[in-house]
Amino acid sequence: MERGEGSGELVKTLSRWELLAIGLGAVIGWSWVIYAGMWSSKGGTLGGILAFAICGVLCSLIGLVYAELTSAFPRAGGDVVFAFEGIGERAAIFVSWAMVLLWVGLITIETLMFPVILEGLGMKVPEFGKLYSLGGTSIYLSYLLISLIGNAFFAYINFRGVKISSVFQMIAVVVLLLAALFFVFSGVIKGEPSNAKPLFGSLGGISLVFLMVPGFLSGFNAIPQASEEAKVPNRILGASVIYTVWGSVLFYVAIILGLGFAANLSMRSAEGLVVVDAVGKLFNGSGIAKFFVTFAALFGMLTTWNAAYMAGSRLIYGLSRAKFIPENLAVINPKYRTPSIIILILFAFSTLFCLLGTSKSIYVGIVNVFSLFLVVTWFLVSIAFLRLRYKRPELERPYKVSAGKLIGYIATVFSALYILVYTPLSPGGLSGYEWLAVGVIIAVMLTLYFAWNTRKGYLPTEERRILLRGDNI
């Protein structure tokens, strides 16, 4: 009998390949079909590749931090467990809310933007039943229904079991990788080397690409959330985080390389689905080739949606089990072995947010705000990693990072500097409205902390530690 069967615990069923698919699917979305044009035009073909390679190295340092800690603490809750063990309870509470924002925000974005993404990929969505306008965008009943159907699908497969959702993830990620291989080989073989000019854009253009890369590589921390359900050695859990980061980097590099050969600067600088348009040009307008790449891009969006449900539900389950939030949410469905109540809450909450409509300003604002909290979490987890290296050198680390203290310092400095990108010190910093949202979120965090964690939800530190990380660690 596998651990968890017949009990109120999660069951270990995920293979190493399913775990990797969860990670890759969380990182690689659909917007590469648009932004690859900017990367290869603003930064130049080699400049864009270089920006991804350099930033991939830096992000992999964060990944190494997560890899070691995931192998040491393979529990649902991931980042929260790391912060608790390395820094303390208050840091863990902040990280818990930051990670809830990330995963719930991702589900919400995929849900409310689903009709727009379908439109963007050339699939006509009917507009009927106009209800009202918000943010300069009309909200249609038809859009709400399509969002509801998509959201219900992912809630359903995650409700029915991690095996079903992981099989979907495997299939979708394979389609994504095949599309990348198809595009890069088609571009190199059928395209022209002269199209790749300029090889390097301006310094400002390369810097722009560099600043975008971490956002396109975030999501590897879905693996720590799924680690409790993985039937692989803990060392493989850690390695999977690094494979996810570099697999994603290679995917994006392949797309930039293929596009550089397939399309000239004018086409790469254009608006719209640049990669899809480049495929059409390579194959003389072939509908089949364009459909394949478009289909792969759609699957990229669906893998992110699916991974967000998986990671978000396990994170909240771990928080409830440790009594950071009411413990009656930590219920495992006796038939499907999933945190079913939490999945239903995620579905209801994200569906409700569809009422905000598809305004670009709302979408960008949500992305920017939860990205800030994500990078702050990277910073805190990096500090936790360093403190554990000093405080607990005897801790069993199945995936132990070489030169760990040096890696920890670099990861901490990198994440701290990246936080500055969101401040007024950066030209691309958060807007006034976005900072207002950050302030409101922090105010809610503090209110809930004093209302719950210092009163009814209060637990002695050691009791909380046992619930959070498990008796076997």
LUMGU-134939 format. One record per residue (C-alpha): x, y, z. Coordinates in steps of 0.2 Angstrom, whole numbers, padded with zeros to 4 digits, always signed. Layout:
// LUMGU-134939
XYZ ...
***
This chain:
// LUMGU-134939
+0000+0000+0000 +0007+0017-0005 +0008+0030+0008 -0008+0040+0009 -0019+0026+0004 -0033+0023+0017 -0027+0039+0026 -0030+0058+0025 -0014+0061+0016 -0009+0064-0002 -0003+0048-0012 +0014+0046-0021 +0010+0043-0039 +0020+0055-0050 +0035+0049-0060 +0050+0059-0064 +0043+0063-0081 +0026+0068-0074 +0035+0079-0062 +0046+0087-0075 +0030+0090-0086 +0022+0099-0072 +0037+0111-0070 +0039+0114-0089 +0021+0116-0091 +0020+0129-0077 +0035+0139-0085 +0031+0139-0104 +0015+0147-0108 +0008+0153-0124 +0014+0171-0126 +0031+0166-0134 +0022+0166-0151 +0021+0185-0149 +0036+0190-0138 +0049+0180-0148 +0048+0194-0161 +0052+0207-0149 +0066+0196-0141 +0074+0194-0158 +0071+0211-0165 +0075+0222-0150 +0089+0212-0144 +0095+0205-0161 +0095+0186-0164 +0111+0182-0155 +0107+0196-0142 +0091+0188-0138 +0098+0171-0136 +0113+0178-0125 +0100+0187-0114 +0091+0171-0111 +0107+0161-0108 +0114+0174-0096 +0098+0176-0086 +0095+0157-0087 +0111+0155-0078 +0106+0168-0065 +0088+0160-0063 +0096+0143-0062 +0105+0149-0046 +0088+0152-0039 +0083+0135-0045 +0098+0127-0037 +0092+0135-0020 +0075+0127-0023 +0082+0111-0029 +0092+0108-0013 +0078+0113-0001 +0065+0103-0011 +0076+0087-0009 +0078+0091+0010 +0059+0096+0013 +0048+0087+0001 +0032+0093+0007 +0016+0102+0000 +0019+0120+0005 +0036+0120-0003 +0042+0138-0002 +0033+0141+0015 +0042+0126+0023 +0059+0133+0017 +0056+0150+0024 +0049+0143+0041 +0065+0132+0043 +0077+0145+0037 +0070+0161+0044 +0055+0159+0055 +0036+0159+0056 +0033+0177+0051 +0043+0175+0035 +0034+0159+0031 +0017+0168+0033 +0022+0181+0021 +0029+0168+0009 +0012+0159+0011 +0002+0173+0005 +0014+0178-0008 +0013+0160-0016 -0006+0160-0014 -0006+0176-0024 +0005+0168-0037 -0005+0152-0040 -0023+0159-0038 -0017+0174-0048 -0012+0162-0062 -0028+0153-0062 -0038+0169-0062 -0028+0176-0077 -0030+0160-0087 -0048+0160-0084 -0053+0178-0088 -0041+0179-0103 -0045+0162-0110 -0057+0170-0123 -0045+0183-0128 -0031+0171-0130 -0042+0160-0141 -0046+0176-0152 -0027+0180-0152 -0023+0163-0159 -0036+0165-0173 -0051+0156-0166 -0066+0167-0168 -0076+0168-0151 -0094+0174-0153 -0099+0190-0144 -0117+0190-0138 -0126+0195-0122 -0116+0211-0118 -0118+0214-0099 -0108+0230-0095 -0091+0238-0098 -0076+0239-0086 -0059+0246-0090 -0064+0251-0107 -0068+0233-0112 -0086+0226-0114 -0090+0210-0104 -0100+0198-0114 -0110+0183-0108 -0102+0172-0121 -0085+0176-0115 -0090+0172-0097 -0097+0155-0103 -0081+0151-0112 -0071+0155-0097 -0082+0145-0086 -0081+0130-0097 -0062+0131-0098 -0060+0133-0079 -0072+0119-0075 -0062+0107-0086 -0046+0110-0076 -0055+0110-0059 -0063+0094-0064 -0047+0084-0069 -0038+0091-0054 -0053+0085-0043 -0053+0068-0051 -0034+0065-0046 -0016+0070-0049 -0014+0056-0061 -0027+0062-0073 -0020+0080-0073 -0002+0074-0074 -0006+0064-0090 -0014+0079-0098 +0001+0089-0093 +0013+0076-0101 +0003+0076-0117 +0003+0094-0118 +0021+0097-0115 +0026+0084-0128 +0016+0094-0141 +0025+0110-0135 +0042+0102-0137 +0038+0095-0154 +0032+0112-0160 +0048+0120-0154 +0059+0106-0163 +0048+0108-0179 +0050+0127-0179 +0068+0128-0176 +0073+0115-0189 +0060+0122-0201 +0068+0139-0199 +0086+0134-0200 +0083+0122-0216 +0070+0133-0225 +0075+0150-0219 +0089+0162-0224 +0104+0165-0212 +0103+0183-0218 +0086+0185-0210 +0095+0184-0193 +0102+0201-0195 +0105+0211-0184 +0114+0198-0173 +0114+0211-0159 +0102+0225-0156 +0105+0240-0145 +0111+0239-0127 +0094+0246-0122 +0086+0232-0132 +0096+0218-0125 +0093+0225-0108 +0074+0225-0111 +0075+0207-0116 +0085+0203-0100 +0073+0211-0089 +0059+0201-0096 +0067+0184-0095 +0065+0180-0076 +0046+0182-0079 +0046+0169-0093 +0056+0157-0082 +0046+0158-0066 +0035+0143-0062 +0048+0130-0057 +0042+0131-0039 +0027+0121-0045 +0039+0106-0042 +0041+0109-0023 +0022+0109-0022 +0020+0093-0030 +0035+0084-0022 +0024+0076-0008 +0015+0066-0022 +0031+0061-0032 +0037+0043-0031 +0055+0047-0035 +0071+0048-0024 +0072+0065-0016 +0088+0068-0026 +0078+0067-0042 +0065+0080-0035 +0079+0093-0033 +0086+0089-0051 +0069+0091-0058 +0069+0109-0053 +0085+0112-0063 +0080+0102-0078 +0064+0113-0078 +0074+0129-0078 +0086+0124-0092 +0073+0115-0102 +0063+0131-0103 +0078+0141-0107 +0082+0129-0122 +0064+0130-0128 +0065+0149-0129 +0082+0149-0137 +0076+0137-0150 +0061+0148-0154 +0072+0163-0156 +0084+0154-0167 +0071+0147-0178 +0063+0164-0179 +0079+0172-0183 +0081+0161-0199 +0063+0161-0204 +0059+0180-0203 +0067+0196-0207 +0068+0211-0196 +0053+0219-0203 +0042+0203-0199 +0050+0200-0182 +0046+0218-0177 +0028+0217-0182 +0013+0215-0171 +0003+0199-0169 +0007+0181-0169 +0025+0183-0176 +0030+0164-0174 +0014+0158-0182 +0016+0171-0196 +0034+0165-0199 +0028+0147-0200 +0016+0152-0214 +0029+0161-0223 +0041+0146-0223 +0027+0134-0229 +0019+0146-0242 +0004+0149-0231 +0001+0131-0226 -0014+0130-0215 -0008+0114-0207 +0009+0121-0202 +0001+0136-0194 -0012+0126-0186 +0001+0115-0177 +0011+0129-0170 -0005+0138-0165 -0012+0122-0157 +0005+0120-0147 +0003+0138-0141 -0014+0135-0135 -0008+0119-0126 +0006+0130-0118 -0008+0141-0110 -0017+0125-0104 -0002+0118-0096 +0000+0134-0086 -0018+0133-0081 -0017+0115-0076 +0000+0117-0066 -0007+0132-0057 -0022+0122-0050 -0010+0108-0045 +0002+0119-0036 -0011+0131-0029 -0021+0117-0021 -0006+0108-0014 +0000+0125-0007 -0016+0129+0002 -0018+0111+0008 -0001+0112+0016 -0005+0129+0024 -0022+0122+0031 -0013+0106+0037 -0001+0117+0047 -0015+0128+0053 -0009+0144+0045 -0027+0144+0039 -0042+0135+0046 -0038+0116+0046 -0055+0110+0040 -0049+0114+0022 -0036+0101+0023 -0047+0087+0018 -0042+0073+0006 -0056+0066-0005 -0057+0048+0000 -0060+0042-0018 -0049+0053-0028 -0035+0057-0015 -0035+0076-0019 -0038+0091-0009 -0056+0093-0016 -0063+0107-0005 -0048+0118-0010 -0050+0114-0028 -0068+0119-0028 -0064+0135-0019 -0051+0139-0032 -0063+0136-0045 -0077+0147-0037 -0064+0161-0033 -0056+0162-0051 -0073+0161-0060 -0080+0175-0050 -0065+0186-0056 -0071+0183-0074 -0083+0197-0070 -0068+0209-0071 -0068+0206-0090 -0053+0206-0101 -0046+0223-0100 -0027+0223-0104 -0024+0236-0089 -0032+0224-0077 -0023+0209-0084 -0006+0218-0084 -0009+0224-0066 -0012+0207-0059 +0003+0200-0068 +0014+0214-0061 +0008+0213-0043 +0010+0195-0041 +0027+0195-0050 +0033+0207-0037 +0028+0195-0023 +0036+0180-0032 +0053+0189-0033 +0052+0194-0015 +0049+0175-0011 +0064+0171-0021 +0074+0183-0010 +0067+0176+0006 +0070+0158+0001 +0088+0162-0004 +0091+0169+0013 +0083+0154+0021 +0095+0143+0011 +0110+0152+0017 +0104+0152+0035 +0101+0133+0034 +0119+0131+0027 +0126+0139+0042 +0114+0134+0056 +0111+0116+0050 +0126+0109+0041 +0121+0092+0046 +0104+0092+0038 +0101+0078+0025 +0102+0086+0008 +0099+0072-0005 +0103+0085-0019 +0117+0095-0012 +0123+0110-0021 +0142+0112-0024 +0149+0129-0017 +0132+0131-0009 +0136+0146+0001 +0143+0156-0014 +0127+0150-0024 +0116+0156-0010 +0124+0173-0009 +0123+0176-0028 +0105+0170-0028 +0101+0182-0014 +0109+0197-0022 +0102+0193-0039 +0084+0192-0032 +0087+0208-0022 +0092+0218-0037 +0078+0211-0047 +0066+0218-0034 +0072+0235-0039 +0065+0232-0056 +0047+0235-0049 +0052+0250-0039 +0051+0269-0045 +0070+0267-0047 +0066+0257-0063 +0058+0265-0078 +0047+0249-0079 +0042+0250-0061 +0025+0247-0054 +0012+0261-0058 +0003+0270-0044 -0013+0259-0045 -0002+0244-0044 +0007+0250-0028 -0010+0254-0021 -0015+0236-0024 +0002+0230-0016 -0002+0241-0001 -0020+0234+0001 -0014+0216+0000 -0001+0219+0013 -0014+0227+0024 -0025+0212+0022 -0010+0200+0026 -0007+0210+0042 -0026+0210+0047 -0027+0191+0044 -0011+0188+0053 -0017+0197+0069 -0034+0190+0067 -0029+0172+0065 -0011+0167+0068 -0009+0177+0084 -0026+0171+0091 -0036+0156+0086 -0023+0149+0074 -0009+0151+0086 +0003+0136+0088 +0019+0134+0097 +0034+0134+0085 +0038+0115+0087 +0020+0110+0085 +0019+0120+0069 +0035+0113+0062 +0029+0095+0064 +0013+0099+0055 +0022+0109+0041 +0036+0098+0037 +0030+0081+0043 +0037+0069+0057 +0049+0060+0045 +0060+0075+0041 
***
